[in-house]
Every structure is written in C-alpha cells, then in structure tokens.
C-alpha cells in the first residue's frame, strides 16, 4: 500500500510517496517498508530505538521529537505518537470497523465474561462473529488463546485482527476494552457500534493515579461510540458510575439491572442457582424471556443482561440471543471447577480486584457447608492500594487464607505479600491459625488442598486462565488448573504425570 493511499492527517514523509508493508512500534520488527512509530511506554522510550529501526531498513520513523544524529528527512514529526500509531494502523488495515459493527465492552470486572457471552449470543443470531478478549481471540468457532498478557492489544494488532474478521465474513465483532487501551489511544480509530459497561470500581490506580482519571479513561468508550452514532449499555446497579455515564451516553441507550430495578430497561427476576448453573426471568423492551446459564456465579446474571441488551440494540431477535446465551458453557478461569472426585470443591477464578474477590467469596460462602479457603496474591508494579484491602476482604469473608505470589514483576515478593497480610491482620486474622503465607504459589495451592476437609471449598484466585507468572527475570510458565489437579492427585494418592501435568481443560488461556 502506498502512503498516499492512507488518507492520513499527517505526512507524507519528506522525499515523496513510499510503499508501506507494515506499521510497527518495536524496533526489532523494523524492516523494509515497515514504518516505525516511536511511542513512549512505561519502561522504554521508542525514540531511543529510532536509529536501530532505520538501520534495519524502515524507510521512516514517526516521532514526537526529532532524534539527533538521524537524518530529519527520515523522521516524520507528530504531536502524539500513540494517536498517529492508531491512525496508521487503521488506515493500513483499511478501516475494518467501517465494514462490520464492533461492540466495545469495558468495566473493572466482568469484561471477559460479558464479551464472551455477547459473542455467543450474536453467534446464534448472526452466524460468524469475532471477539478479542483477555482469554482468547475468536473467529466464529475458531478459538486462539491470547498469550500476549494484554487484554487490549496495541492498535496495529487490533486492526489486523478486525481486518481478518471482516475478510472471513464476520458480521460483528466484540472487543474487550480496558482503561489502559482507551487512555493509550489503542482504540481511537475503531468506529464502535456500541459501548457496553459492566461496573467501575477500584483498579489500575498505579497507572491512572486517581479514580477520576480511571473513570475518564473508561468513559472514553462512550465518546468513541457516540462519535460513530453507536449505542450504550449501562449497569443501573453500578453505584459509583451509572449516573455520570448516563449523562455522557448517546441517545440509543439501554440500562440493565440484575437486582430487578423497575427503572432499568432490561431487568432480572430472582435467580435460582443449582449444580447446573443459574436460571432467571428477564424483562426487556422486546418482551420477556427466561435464561438458563450453564455457569456458576450470580454476578453472571448481570453480565448476561449486558450482553442481551447489546444484542437487542443491534436489533437481533430476542429468542436467538437467549439461545446463544443458554448454549455457552464455562469460560476458562472464571469460576472453573476442578473436580477429580475429591470430597471438597476447588475453584479457579481470575478475581484479582477487591470487588471481584468479594463477589467470589460471597458466592462460594453460600454454597460451602464447610470451611472456605482462599489462595491469592497481588500483582507487582500495579495498584498497591488494593493489597491491604484484599487482605481485609479475605480475612472477613474466608475461614482460611494462604497469601502468595501472583505476578511480582520487578517488586519484592515478600514485600507484596506483607502488604496484603497487614490488611488481613488488621481485620483480625491470626498468622499461623487462619493466615498462612508463602512466596511459592505451587506450595500455597498444595497447603490449601492438603488441609481441606470434606465439605470445604478452596478458591484459587487471581491467575485464572493465565499461562505464565511474570517475575523479575521475565515470564515463567504457569497452569493454575494443572497445579491444582496435581495437588489433588497427590492428596488422593492418584498417579500424577509429574512436572508439567497436561491440563484437562481446553487450552484457551492467558493475559491481563
């Protein structure tokens, strides 16, 4: 593709037109025809690698400031490299969101579940539908695990995925949209047909610095959808954000309430939970129905309502949306049961925020005749304020807790664990009695499973579907479910396959 064909608000580079073969932001991917965009990340400034990219064959670098010692006719100056990256990526992929409706799903918790539910609902109605989530990338029935450790990819990857969906004949796409992705302009050039919100609570203040900045990043999805003439789906039950989001929402709007608020457009009746899932009645502007979800967790009532509302705003038949939701089985790493015949329950869940941990523990408390265990940690180089809060929550809602490592990155594991434990101790936990700590996550899981008694429930929280643990030296392979299965086999005296036990669940795991 020629630069002159892109229709960009900047350029072309000095010296006239050029043939473009890719848009890259990593100098290691630079090469002939590959335009390098120098973006500033949390750890590295792309401007430091401009010379390397050009030496590798990139014809031009897009920069926010000229790099000394590099010919200026090979540098294209812009005011914001990230904005330019999004514009280049969308133009290079021929603006795929103009060719199919794309729905963004955001919120603090529930994004992946809601996105996956919406994919299932729309697939039953439309046929071929794509999605990009924390867990996986879906194109119809084809599922590719997301191994990037990013929920919202950088704009070149997102646009290429969307183009692939369009070329394959997809009639809609669902994109899980994080506050990072919105704040860093990764989603700028998507024409969102709709913006779906779960709830906005407490997360990522390490990056956004304040709850207000976090809210504003989330609210940007409404702005993008409104600019494209899209719709909004808002959670009436969200006490922190609903009123403000409603003021910003475009005219095409549906609200939903898992608590059955009569003021909401889509609302649920009292849920009935059993071993097979959750059933509940739903009232909608398009008629009433009954949903039978084949998954645990009463919070999934709210997620299902959000997906249903989005499908209705896309003018899809209610009965087909319901059939799609009813057909969806468990989502990897979301209240995923590990059952090898042991006399206690083991649940793997991604809960890594105070709100998500609270919901998971409340849900499991009602279904646990014995003691409730929780094994969890908190990510390094992320929001520190939530660490003692999660310790407090675990101390108040669980009978036994084992605090361990999650993704320490460059931080000291023991220091992170201690911050969590300080919150637990302040809430009345007693170390050595109902509070254990170890920086070895495998050992933490083994402690809980070895000591669990018949009727107990062991919640393994925080890692869920993820396939790696990020430490100071990089990424180490990890399989939460496989580790739990190995510990259960050891407890039951069942022959194990040894290190690297093959997972029994479908391999559709990884990111945050």
C-alpha positions as a Python dict, from the first residue, in 0.01 Angstrom:
ca = {
    (1, 'X'): (0, 0, 0),
    (2, 'X'): (127, 346, -89),
    (3, 'X'): (146, 611, 182),
    (4, 'X'): (-61, 843, -36),
    (5, 'X'): (-349, 593, -24),
    (6, 'X'): (-379, 607, 356),
    (7, 'X'): (-560, 939, 380),
    (8, 'X'): (-374, 1036, 696),
    (9, 'X'): (-384, 1383, 855),
    (10, 'X'): (-3, 1391, 857),
    (11, 'X'): (273, 1318, 610),
    (12, 'X'): (375, 1206, 360),
    (13, 'X'): (739, 1175, 463),
    (14, 'X'): (994, 1400, 300),
    (15, 'X'): (1103, 1270, -35),
    (16, 'X'): (756, 1178, -157),
    (17, 'X'): (549, 862, -150),
    (18, 'X'): (662, 523, -21),
    (19, 'X'): (543, 164, -23),
    (20, 'X'): (410, 57, 317),
    (21, 'X'): (419, -311, 417),
    (22, 'X'): (355, -285, 792),
    (23, 'X'): (318, -49, 1086),
    (24, 'X'): (544, -136, 1380),
    (25, 'X'): (627, 12, 1720),
    (26, 'X'): (902, -234, 1816),
    (27, 'X'): (1238, -169, 1651),
    (28, 'X'): (1302, -546, 1644),
    (29, 'X'): (1018, -574, 1393),
    (30, 'X'): (1153, -294, 1172),
    (31, 'X'): (1244, -361, 812),
    (32, 'X'): (1190, -267, 450),
    (33, 'X'): (858, -92, 401),
    (34, 'X'): (781, -109, 775),
    (35, 'X'): (709, 233, 920),
    (36, 'X'): (839, 258, 1276),
    (37, 'X'): (636, 462, 1526),
    (38, 'X'): (831, 573, 1834),
    (39, 'X'): (597, 550, 2133),
    (40, 'X'): (683, 604, 2496),
    (41, 'X'): (594, 310, 2720),
    (42, 'X'): (610, 260, 3094),
    (43, 'X'): (961, 117, 3073),
    (44, 'X'): (1111, 227, 2740),
    (45, 'X'): (1101, 530, 2513),
    (46, 'X'): (1072, 432, 2149),
    (47, 'X'): (1274, 737, 2046),
    (48, 'X'): (1582, 560, 2182),
    (49, 'X'): (1538, 296, 1911),
    (50, 'X'): (1473, 515, 1608),
    (51, 'X'): (1828, 476, 1475),
    (52, 'X'): (1810, 96, 1516),
    (53, 'X'): (1478, 83, 1331),
    (54, 'X'): (1608, 289, 1041),
    (55, 'X'): (1930, 89, 1027),
    (56, 'X'): (1715, -225, 999),
    (57, 'X'): (1553, -91, 683),
    (58, 'X'): (1248, 105, 797),
    (59, 'X'): (1208, 393, 550),
    (60, 'X'): (1080, 644, 803),
    (61, 'X'): (1018, 687, 1176),
    (62, 'X'): (718, 868, 1320),
    (63, 'X'): (838, 1071, 1620),
    (64, 'X'): (717, 1328, 1873),
    (65, 'X'): (1059, 1494, 1874),
    (66, 'X'): (1350, 1481, 1634),
    (67, 'X'): (1622, 1235, 1725),
    (68, 'X'): (1968, 1383, 1699),
    (69, 'X'): (2210, 1216, 1463),
    (70, 'X'): (1932, 1078, 1242),
    (71, 'X'): (1852, 1246, 907),
    (72, 'X'): (1545, 1462, 953),
    (73, 'X'): (1407, 1362, 614),
    (74, 'X'): (1363, 1012, 758),
    (75, 'X'): (1169, 1137, 1061),
    (76, 'X'): (804, 1241, 1048),
    (77, 'X'): (712, 1473, 1337),
    (78, 'X'): (368, 1438, 1500),
    (79, 'X'): (218, 1579, 1819),
    (80, 'X'): (127, 1238, 1969),
    (81, 'X'): (289, 915, 1852),
    (82, 'X'): (18, 694, 2000),
    (83, 'X'): (-256, 881, 1819),
    (84, 'X'): (-52, 855, 1498),
    (85, 'X'): (4, 483, 1557),
    (86, 'X'): (-372, 424, 1581),
    (87, 'X'): (-433, 629, 1266),
    (88, 'X'): (-163, 447, 1071),
    (89, 'X'): (-281, 105, 1192),
    (90, 'X'): (-644, 164, 1098),
    (91, 'X'): (-555, 309, 759),
    (92, 'X'): (-313, 24, 679),
    (93, 'X'): (-586, -231, 766),
    (94, 'X'): (-839, -37, 554),
    (95, 'X'): (-1058, 67, 848),
    (96, 'X'): (-1226, -270, 915),
    (97, 'X'): (-1473, -127, 1169),
    (98, 'X'): (-1642, 55, 878),
    (99, 'X'): (-1730, -285, 732),
    (100, 'X'): (-1887, -455, 1038),
    (101, 'X'): (-2031, -342, 1372),
    (102, 'X'): (-1779, -353, 1657),
    (103, 'X'): (-1901, -351, 2017),
    (104, 'X'): (-1665, -249, 2297),
    (105, 'X'): (-1705, -393, 2646),
    (106, 'X'): (-1546, -219, 2943),
    (107, 'X'): (-1565, -205, 3323),
    (108, 'X'): (-1349, -312, 3614),
    (109, 'X'): (-1469, -671, 3640),
    (110, 'X'): (-1680, -892, 3416),
    (111, 'X'): (-1543, -769, 3083),
    (112, 'X'): (-1426, -1108, 2958),
    (113, 'X'): (-1738, -1293, 3067),
    (114, 'X'): (-1967, -1029, 2917),
    (115, 'X'): (-1767, -1020, 2593),
    (116, 'X'): (-1775, -1399, 2564),
    (117, 'X'): (-2148, -1404, 2637),
    (118, 'X'): (-2211, -1137, 2375),
    (119, 'X'): (-2008, -1336, 2123),
    (120, 'X'): (-2221, -1644, 2196),
    (121, 'X'): (-2547, -1451, 2177),
    (122, 'X'): (-2462, -1281, 1848),
    (123, 'X'): (-2324, -1604, 1700),
    (124, 'X'): (-2661, -1771, 1749),
    (125, 'X'): (-2831, -1482, 1572),
    (126, 'X'): (-2585, -1362, 1307),
    (127, 'X'): (-2367, -1665, 1244),
    (128, 'X'): (-2000, -1572, 1204),
    (129, 'X'): (-1887, -1331, 1481),
    (130, 'X'): (-1541, -1240, 1612),
    (131, 'X'): (-1413, -1134, 1953),
    (132, 'X'): (-1092, -1018, 2120),
    (133, 'X'): (-1070, -1076, 2497),
    (134, 'X'): (-828, -1131, 2782),
    (135, 'X'): (-865, -1505, 2740),
    (136, 'X'): (-880, -1563, 2365),
    (137, 'X'): (-939, -1442, 2012),
    (138, 'X'): (-1247, -1593, 1845),
    (139, 'X'): (-1342, -1604, 1482),
    (140, 'X'): (-1664, -1800, 1468),
    (141, 'X'): (-1593, -2136, 1631),
    (142, 'X'): (-1216, -2096, 1591),
    (143, 'X'): (-1054, -2007, 1925),
    (144, 'X'): (-694, -1886, 1958),
    (145, 'X'): (-554, -1833, 2310),
    (146, 'X'): (-445, -1478, 2389),
    (147, 'X'): (-85, -1524, 2505),
    (148, 'X'): (9, -1156, 2499),
    (149, 'X'): (-63, -1071, 2866),
    (150, 'X'): (-258, -775, 2723),
    (151, 'X'): (-634, -756, 2730),
    (152, 'X'): (-649, -474, 2476),
    (153, 'X'): (-372, -519, 2220),
    (154, 'X'): (-182, -235, 2058),
    (155, 'X'): (-367, -72, 1770),
    (156, 'X'): (-181, -247, 1483),
    (157, 'X'): (-269, -591, 1624),
    (158, 'X'): (-631, -494, 1696),
    (159, 'X'): (-683, -354, 1347),
    (160, 'X'): (-523, -657, 1181),
    (161, 'X'): (-748, -891, 1383),
    (162, 'X'): (-1055, -690, 1284),
    (163, 'X'): (-950, -692, 918),
    (164, 'X'): (-906, -1070, 934),
    (165, 'X'): (-1259, -1098, 1076),
    (166, 'X'): (-1405, -880, 800),
    (167, 'X'): (-1223, -1075, 530),
    (168, 'X'): (-1351, -1401, 679),
    (169, 'X'): (-1708, -1275, 657),
    (170, 'X'): (-1778, -1185, 1019),
    (171, 'X'): (-2098, -987, 1069),
    (172, 'X'): (-1997, -837, 1405),
    (173, 'X'): (-1706, -824, 1649),
    (174, 'X'): (-1671, -778, 2024),
    (175, 'X'): (-1362, -607, 2166),
    (176, 'X'): (-1282, -615, 2538),
    (177, 'X'): (-1172, -259, 2609),
    (178, 'X'): (-950, -174, 2905),
    (179, 'X'): (-882, 161, 3065),
    (180, 'X'): (-519, 129, 2952),
    (181, 'X'): (-624, 64, 2594),
    (182, 'X'): (-860, 362, 2597),
    (183, 'X'): (-616, 600, 2766),
    (184, 'X'): (-330, 499, 2537),
    (185, 'X'): (-534, 555, 2218),
    (186, 'X'): (-520, 190, 2110),
    (187, 'X'): (-892, 200, 2028),
    (188, 'X'): (-912, 551, 1883),
    (189, 'X'): (-976, 459, 1521),
    (190, 'X'): (-1245, 197, 1582),
    (191, 'X'): (-1596, 304, 1482),
    (192, 'X'): (-1774, 148, 1778),
    (193, 'X'): (-2132, 47, 1706),
    (194, 'X'): (-2185, 18, 2080),
    (195, 'X'): (-2028, 63, 2424),
    (196, 'X'): (-2117, -187, 2696),
    (197, 'X'): (-2035, -119, 3062),
    (198, 'X'): (-2020, -367, 3349),
    (199, 'X'): (-1930, -168, 3661),
    (200, 'X'): (-1647, 66, 3756),
    (201, 'X'): (-1484, 10, 4094),
    (202, 'X'): (-1118, 13, 4207),
    (203, 'X'): (-829, -89, 3982),
    (204, 'X'): (-519, 34, 3797),
    (205, 'X'): (-464, 345, 4011),
    (206, 'X'): (-91, 277, 3972),
    (207, 'X'): (-134, 383, 3610),
    (208, 'X'): (-420, 633, 3623),
    (209, 'X'): (-315, 787, 3960),
    (210, 'X'): (-673, 868, 4064),
    (211, 'X'): (-1018, 715, 4044),
    (212, 'X'): (-1135, 1018, 3847),
    (213, 'X'): (-870, 963, 3580),
    (214, 'X'): (-963, 595, 3571),
    (215, 'X'): (-1330, 688, 3524),
    (216, 'X'): (-1246, 932, 3247),
    (217, 'X'): (-1047, 663, 3064),
    (218, 'X'): (-1344, 426, 3087),
    (219, 'X'): (-1585, 699, 2978),
    (220, 'X'): (-1385, 747, 2658),
    (221, 'X'): (-1552, 437, 2515),
    (222, 'X'): (-1884, 623, 2531),
    (223, 'X'): (-1725, 914, 2349),
    (224, 'X'): (-1595, 687, 2072),
    (225, 'X'): (-1931, 512, 2035),
    (226, 'X'): (-2122, 840, 2039),
    (227, 'X'): (-1896, 987, 1772),
    (228, 'X'): (-1975, 692, 1547),
    (229, 'X'): (-2351, 711, 1613),
    (230, 'X'): (-2340, 400, 1829),
    (231, 'X'): (-2539, 285, 2131),
    (232, 'X'): (-2465, 240, 2502),
    (233, 'X'): (-2549, -31, 2754),
    (234, 'X'): (-2517, 78, 3118),
    (235, 'X'): (-2539, -103, 3450),
    (236, 'X'): (-2817, 56, 3656),
    (237, 'X'): (-2682, -122, 3967),
    (238, 'X'): (-2339, 46, 3950),
    (239, 'X'): (-2346, 293, 4242),
    (240, 'X'): (-2025, 475, 4153),
    (241, 'X'): (-2051, 538, 3782),
    (242, 'X'): (-2404, 487, 3645),
    (243, 'X'): (-2540, 840, 3693),
    (244, 'X'): (-2233, 1004, 3539),
    (245, 'X'): (-2214, 761, 3249),
    (246, 'X'): (-2580, 813, 3172),
    (247, 'X'): (-2521, 1186, 3133),
    (248, 'X'): (-2250, 1108, 2874),
    (249, 'X'): (-2436, 832, 2691),
    (250, 'X'): (-2561, 865, 2333),
    (251, 'X'): (-2939, 868, 2270),
    (252, 'X'): (-2958, 496, 2184),
    (253, 'X'): (-2933, 352, 2533),
    (254, 'X'): (-3048, 52, 2734),
    (255, 'X'): (-2991, 12, 3106),
    (256, 'X'): (-2993, -320, 3289),
    (257, 'X'): (-3034, -436, 3648),
    (258, 'X'): (-2953, -775, 3795),
    (259, 'X'): (-3129, -653, 4111),
    (260, 'X'): (-3454, -613, 3921),
    (261, 'X'): (-3480, -233, 3947),
    (262, 'X'): (-3803, -136, 3770),
    (263, 'X'): (-3641, 179, 3632),
    (264, 'X'): (-3400, -34, 3426),
    (265, 'X'): (-3487, -131, 3068),
    (266, 'X'): (-3359, -489, 3098),
    (267, 'X'): (-3403, -647, 3439),
    (268, 'X'): (-3376, -987, 3601),
    (269, 'X'): (-3605, -1170, 3835),
    (270, 'X'): (-3468, -1358, 4139),
    (271, 'X'): (-3202, -1606, 4024),
    (272, 'X'): (-3229, -1976, 4104),
    (273, 'X'): (-2892, -2147, 4131),
    (274, 'X'): (-2830, -2520, 4123),
    (275, 'X'): (-2549, -2753, 4025),
    (276, 'X'): (-2606, -2690, 3656),
    (277, 'X'): (-2595, -2310, 3666),
    (278, 'X'): (-2834, -2019, 3716),
    (279, 'X'): (-3188, -1964, 3588),
    (280, 'X'): (-3381, -1637, 3596),
    (281, 'X'): (-3657, -1448, 3423),
    (282, 'X'): (-3576, -1136, 3221),
    (283, 'X'): (-3797, -844, 3126),
    (284, 'X'): (-3689, -646, 2819),
    (285, 'X'): (-3841, -379, 2593),
    (286, 'X'): (-3870, -652, 2329),
    (287, 'X'): (-4056, -899, 2551),
    (288, 'X'): (-3992, -1132, 2842),
    (289, 'X'): (-3779, -1445, 2844),
    (290, 'X'): (-3604, -1691, 3073),
    (291, 'X'): (-3230, -1754, 3077),
    (292, 'X'): (-3063, -2075, 3191),
    (293, 'X'): (-2691, -2008, 3223),
    (294, 'X'): (-2464, -2311, 3240),
    (295, 'X'): (-2211, -2147, 3469),
    (296, 'X'): (-2169, -2058, 3835),
    (297, 'X'): (-2156, -1710, 3986),
    (298, 'X'): (-2463, -1497, 4040),
    (299, 'X'): (-2272, -1196, 3906),
    (300, 'X'): (-2310, -1363, 3568),
    (301, 'X'): (-2674, -1257, 3578),
    (302, 'X'): (-2552, -900, 3534),
    (303, 'X'): (-2307, -998, 3260),
    (304, 'X'): (-2577, -1185, 3070),
    (305, 'X'): (-2817, -890, 3091),
    (306, 'X'): (-2549, -660, 2947),
    (307, 'X'): (-2490, -899, 2656),
    (308, 'X'): (-2864, -936, 2598),
    (309, 'X'): (-2916, -559, 2593),
    (310, 'X'): (-2634, -511, 2341),
    (311, 'X'): (-2784, -777, 2116),
    (312, 'X'): (-3123, -607, 2129),
    (313, 'X'): (-2968, -273, 2036),
    (314, 'X'): (-2816, -449, 1735),
    (315, 'X'): (-3177, -539, 1650),
    (316, 'X'): (-3129, -914, 1689),
    (317, 'X'): (-3422, -1146, 1776),
    (318, 'X'): (-3462, -1199, 2150),
    (319, 'X'): (-3519, -1574, 2120),
    (320, 'X'): (-3194, -1626, 1926),
    (321, 'X'): (-2992, -1416, 2172),
    (322, 'X'): (-3134, -1625, 2457),
    (323, 'X'): (-3048, -1948, 2276),
    (324, 'X'): (-2690, -1829, 2231),
    (325, 'X'): (-2651, -1739, 2598),
    (326, 'X'): (-2807, -2067, 2709),
    (327, 'X'): (-2560, -2261, 2492),
    (328, 'X'): (-2247, -2111, 2645),
    (329, 'X'): (-2055, -2341, 2879),
    (330, 'X'): (-1788, -2238, 3130),
    (331, 'X'): (-1541, -1962, 3049),
    (332, 'X'): (-1179, -2067, 3121),
    (333, 'X'): (-1055, -1936, 3454),
    (334, 'X'): (-1392, -1793, 3553),
    (335, 'X'): (-1539, -1990, 3845),
    (336, 'X'): (-1392, -2300, 3684),
    (337, 'X'): (-1439, -2615, 3892),
    (338, 'X'): (-1154, -2864, 3928),
    (339, 'X'): (-1311, -3199, 4013),
    (340, 'X'): (-1112, -3522, 4028),
    (341, 'X'): (-1350, -3685, 4274),
    (342, 'X'): (-1212, -3517, 4587),
    (343, 'X'): (-1459, -3461, 4877),
    (344, 'X'): (-1415, -3083, 4867),
    (345, 'X'): (-1455, -2820, 4599),
    (346, 'X'): (-1171, -2646, 4416),
    (347, 'X'): (-1250, -2338, 4209),
    (348, 'X'): (-1015, -2143, 3979),
    (349, 'X'): (-1115, -1781, 3924),
    (350, 'X'): (-947, -1473, 3780),
    (351, 'X'): (-1068, -1249, 4066),
    (352, 'X'): (-781, -1005, 4116),
    (353, 'X'): (-960, -691, 4234),
    (354, 'X'): (-1128, -619, 4569),
    (355, 'X'): (-1474, -619, 4411),
    (356, 'X'): (-1419, -944, 4222),
    (357, 'X'): (-1272, -1120, 4526),
    (358, 'X'): (-1566, -1006, 4738),
    (359, 'X'): (-1820, -1139, 4488),
    (360, 'X'): (-1641, -1472, 4451),
    (361, 'X'): (-1616, -1528, 4826),
    (362, 'X'): (-1978, -1428, 4888),
    (363, 'X'): (-2091, -1664, 4612),
    (364, 'X'): (-1889, -1956, 4741),
    (365, 'X'): (-1979, -1894, 5104),
    (366, 'X'): (-2343, -1974, 5034),
    (367, 'X'): (-2250, -2297, 4856),
    (368, 'X'): (-1994, -2420, 5112),
    (369, 'X'): (-2108, -2633, 5407),
    (370, 'X'): (-1756, -2649, 5547),
    (371, 'X'): (-1468, -2401, 5557),
    (372, 'X'): (-1398, -2154, 5280),
    (373, 'X'): (-1030, -2129, 5176),
    (374, 'X'): (-879, -1866, 4951),
    (375, 'X'): (-533, -1869, 4792),
    (376, 'X'): (-437, -1537, 4634),
    (377, 'X'): (-175, -1265, 4591),
    (378, 'X'): (-146, -930, 4416),
    (379, 'X'): (44, -820, 4108),
    (380, 'X'): (370, -630, 4136),
    (381, 'X'): (414, -286, 3975),
    (382, 'X'): (38, -243, 3986),
    (383, 'X'): (-213, -72, 4216),
    (384, 'X'): (-67, -104, 4568),
    (385, 'X'): (-371, 42, 4743),
    (386, 'X'): (-576, -270, 4675),
    (387, 'X'): (-332, -506, 4851),
    (388, 'X'): (-430, -447, 5217),
    (389, 'X'): (-794, -412, 5107),
    (390, 'X'): (-788, -760, 4954),
    (391, 'X'): (-625, -892, 5270),
    (392, 'X'): (-906, -740, 5476),
    (393, 'X'): (-1172, -887, 5246),
    (394, 'X'): (-1021, -1235, 5264),
    (395, 'X'): (-991, -1219, 5643),
    (396, 'X'): (-1355, -1119, 5679),
    (397, 'X'): (-1513, -1350, 5421),
    (398, 'X'): (-1295, -1664, 5424),
    (399, 'X'): (-1220, -1908, 5704),
    (400, 'X'): (-867, -1980, 5588),
    (401, 'X'): (-636, -1778, 5363),
    (402, 'X'): (-299, -1851, 5205),
    (403, 'X'): (-130, -1538, 5071),
    (404, 'X'): (121, -1599, 4796),
    (405, 'X'): (287, -1467, 4482),
    (406, 'X'): (94, -1363, 4173),
    (407, 'X'): (296, -1163, 3917),
    (408, 'X'): (564, -986, 4120),
    (409, 'X'): (742, -845, 3815),
    (410, 'X'): (1028, -631, 3949),
    (411, 'X'): (893, -596, 4303),
    (412, 'X'): (999, -797, 4608),
    (413, 'X'): (752, -1085, 4650),
    (414, 'X'): (780, -1086, 5027),
    (415, 'X'): (702, -714, 5047),
    (416, 'X'): (386, -753, 4834),
    (417, 'X'): (269, -1045, 5045),
    (418, 'X'): (336, -849, 5363),
    (419, 'X'): (121, -557, 5242),
    (420, 'X'): (-168, -799, 5186),
    (421, 'X'): (-111, -966, 5523),
    (422, 'X'): (-109, -633, 5705),
    (423, 'X'): (-464, -574, 5585),
    (424, 'X'): (-565, -924, 5693),
    (425, 'X'): (-405, -890, 6037),
    (426, 'X'): (-574, -555, 6090),
    (427, 'X'): (-908, -726, 6017),
    (428, 'X'): (-847, -992, 6284),
    (429, 'X'): (-663, -1269, 6102),
    (430, 'X'): (-414, -1464, 6309),
    (431, 'X'): (-94, -1576, 6144),
    (432, 'X'): (-40, -1949, 6177),
    (433, 'X'): (-407, -2009, 6252),
    (434, 'X'): (-622, -1879, 5967),
    (435, 'X'): (-347, -1696, 5778),
    (436, 'X'): (-54, -1863, 5602),
    (437, 'X'): (198, -1704, 5368),
    (438, 'X'): (448, -1835, 5113),
    (439, 'X'): (604, -1684, 4803),
    (440, 'X'): (578, -2021, 4623),
    (441, 'X'): (235, -2030, 4459),
    (442, 'X'): (253, -2403, 4396),
    (443, 'X'): (322, -2460, 4766),
    (444, 'X'): (34, -2228, 4858),
    (445, 'X'): (-209, -2432, 4649),
    (446, 'X'): (-72, -2755, 4796),
    (447, 'X'): (-116, -2622, 5152),
    (448, 'X'): (-484, -2542, 5095),
    (449, 'X'): (-566, -2864, 4912),
    (450, 'X'): (-372, -3081, 5158),
    (451, 'X'): (-555, -2931, 5456),
    (452, 'X'): (-904, -2903, 5305),
    (453, 'X'): (-1166, -3124, 5468),
    (454, 'X'): (-1483, -3279, 5323),
    (455, 'X'): (-1735, -3003, 5252),
    (456, 'X'): (-1470, -2730, 5225),
    (457, 'X'): (-1421, -2505, 4921),
    (458, 'X'): (-1079, -2389, 4802),
    (459, 'X'): (-1082, -2076, 4586),
    (460, 'X'): (-766, -2018, 4381),
    (461, 'X'): (-796, -1651, 4292),
    (462, 'X'): (-602, -1411, 4075),
    (463, 'X'): (-446, -1617, 3794),
    (464, 'X'): (-746, -1783, 3633),
    (465, 'X'): (-672, -1859, 3268),
    (466, 'X'): (-320, -1710, 3264),
    (467, 'X'): (-39, -1928, 3137),
    (468, 'X'): (257, -1753, 3294),
    (469, 'X'): (384, -1581, 3608),
    (470, 'X'): (577, -1260, 3548),
    (471, 'X'): (883, -1225, 3770),
    (472, 'X'): (1195, -1006, 3778),
    (473, 'X'): (1365, -1225, 3516),
    (474, 'X'): (1068, -1245, 3281),
    (475, 'X'): (790, -1494, 3222),
    (476, 'X'): (770, -1843, 3372),
    (477, 'X'): (515, -2099, 3250),
    (478, 'X'): (216, -2148, 3479),
    (479, 'X'): (-104, -2353, 3478),
    (480, 'X'): (-329, -2287, 3778),
    (481, 'X'): (-568, -2567, 3695),
    (482, 'X'): (-289, -2814, 3625),
    (483, 'X'): (-121, -2726, 3954),
    (484, 'X'): (-449, -2778, 4141),
    (485, 'X'): (-502, -3113, 3970),
    (486, 'X'): (-152, -3227, 4065),
    (487, 'X'): (-214, -3131, 4429),
    (488, 'X'): (-548, -3314, 4431),
    (489, 'X'): (-391, -3626, 4280),
    (490, 'X'): (-123, -3618, 4546),
    (491, 'X'): (-387, -3578, 4817),
    (492, 'X'): (-595, -3868, 4678),
    (493, 'X'): (-295, -4088, 4600),
    (494, 'X'): (-372, -4082, 4227),
    (495, 'X'): (-78, -4131, 3990),
    (496, 'X'): (39, -3796, 3857),
    (497, 'X'): (211, -3724, 3528),
    (498, 'X'): (478, -3530, 3711),
    (499, 'X'): (601, -3178, 3636),
    (500, 'X'): (411, -3015, 3355),
    (501, 'X'): (93, -3217, 3402),
    (502, 'X'): (-118, -3178, 3090),
    (503, 'X'): (-416, -2953, 3158),
    (504, 'X'): (-755, -3119, 3128),
    (505, 'X'): (-934, -2801, 3027),
    (506, 'X'): (-924, -2665, 2672),
    (507, 'X'): (-606, -2469, 2616),
    (508, 'X'): (-763, -2127, 2574),
    (509, 'X'): (-571, -1936, 2834),
    (510, 'X'): (-371, -1616, 2917),
    (511, 'X'): (-332, -1212, 2987),
    (512, 'X'): (-438, -910, 3188),
}
